[in-house]
Amino acid sequence: MCEKNDRFTVNDIQLGNGNLTYSVGLPTDDETILAGGAYTNNYTFYLYTWNHYWTMSPKNFDGSDANVRSVPSYGNLYYSSKVNVSLRGVRPVINLKPNSLKQGDGTSLNPYRIA
């Protein structure tokens, strides 16, 4: 379990630390894999966009450059880029409380609705 100081929340100091300004981030490698991403070319998974975008997962530091995982236009999560490369997009992620989902099943005819 996370220490309370590591649980970032916007206003809630009961469950978290209340130090989060914006509750939007980037997907991690794990979240991308759970959405169907892979380390081989994959054009059909949930987060595939036909565009190159960053994740928030670091890959390595080679002594002068930091490299971060990204998903290129061919859907291969194994790719990484130097953080000073500006030709990458973002795929934002928001975090919801467990009881936020009010109705829907996620299909186009019955989308999720949150409160």
C-alpha positions in Angstrom: 0.0 0.0 0.0 1.2 3.5 -0.8 2.3 5.8 1.9 -0.2 8.7 2.4 2.5 11.1 1.3 2.8 9.3 -2.0 -1.0 9.3 -2.7 -1.5 12.4 -4.7 -5.0 13.9 -4.5 -6.3 17.3 -5.5 -8.1 18.4 -2.3 -8.6 15.2 -0.3 -6.2 15.1 2.7 -8.0 12.1 4.3 -7.1 9.6 1.5 -4.0 11.4 0.1 -1.7 14.3 0.5 -3.7 17.1 -1.3 -0.7 18.2 -3.3 -2.0 17.4 -6.8 -2.7 20.4 -8.9 -4.0 18.7 -12.1 -5.5 15.2 -12.1 -4.4 14.4 -15.6 -1.3 12.5 -16.6 0.2 10.3 -19.3 -0.2 6.5 -19.5 2.5 4.3 -18.1 3.9 1.2 -19.9 1.8 -1.0 -17.7 -1.4 0.9 -18.5 -0.5 0.8 -22.2 0.1 -3.0 -22.1 -3.2 -3.5 -20.2 -5.0 -1.6 -22.9 -3.6 -4.1 -25.4 -0.3 -2.5 -26.3 2.7 -4.8 -27.0 6.4 -4.8 -27.7 5.8 -5.7 -31.3 3.9 -3.7 -34.0 0.2 -3.6 -33.1 -2.3 -1.5 -35.0 -5.4 -2.7 -33.2 -5.1 -2.0 -29.5 -7.3 0.4 -27.5 -4.7 3.2 -27.2 -3.5 3.1 -30.8 -3.9 6.5 -32.5 -1.8 6.3 -35.7 0.3 9.1 -34.1 3.5 9.0 -32.0 2.9 9.8 -28.3 4.8 9.8 -25.0 4.2 7.5 -22.0 5.4 8.6 -18.6 7.6 5.5 -18.2 11.3 6.2 -18.2 13.6 3.8 -20.1 17.2 4.9 -19.3 19.7 7.7 -18.8 22.7 7.3 -21.0 24.9 9.8 -19.2 23.8 12.9 -21.2 20.2 12.2 -22.3 17.1 10.9 -20.6 15.0 8.5 -22.7 11.3 7.9 -22.1 9.1 5.1 -23.5 6.8 6.2 -26.3 4.3 4.6 -28.7 5.2 5.3 -32.3 2.8 5.4 -35.3 3.2 1.6 -35.8 2.1 0.8 -32.2 5.3 -0.7 -30.8 5.7 0.1 -27.1 9.3 -1.0 -27.1 10.3 2.3 -28.7 11.9 5.1 -26.6 12.8 8.7 -27.4 15.1 11.4 -25.9 13.0 13.8 -23.8 14.2 16.7 -25.9 12.4 15.4 -29.0 9.4 17.6 -29.6 7.7 15.7 -32.4 5.6 13.6 -30.0 2.0 13.9 -28.9 0.4 13.0 -25.6 -2.4 10.7 -24.8 -3.9 12.0 -21.5 -5.1 9.8 -18.7 -7.5 10.8 -16.0 -8.0 8.9 -12.7 -11.5 8.4 -11.4 -12.8 7.4 -8.0 -14.1 3.8 -7.9 -17.8 5.0 -7.6 -17.6 7.5 -10.4 -19.1 5.2 -13.0 -22.9 5.7 -13.0 -24.1 3.8 -16.0 -23.2 2.4 -19.4 -21.2 -0.6 -20.6 -18.6 1.3 -22.7 -20.1 0.5 -26.1 -20.9 3.2 -28.7 -24.6 2.6 -28.1 -24.3 2.7 -24.3 -21.2 4.7 -23.4 -20.0 5.0 -19.8 -21.4 8.0 -17.9 -19.6 9.4 -14.9 -20.8 11.7 -12.1 
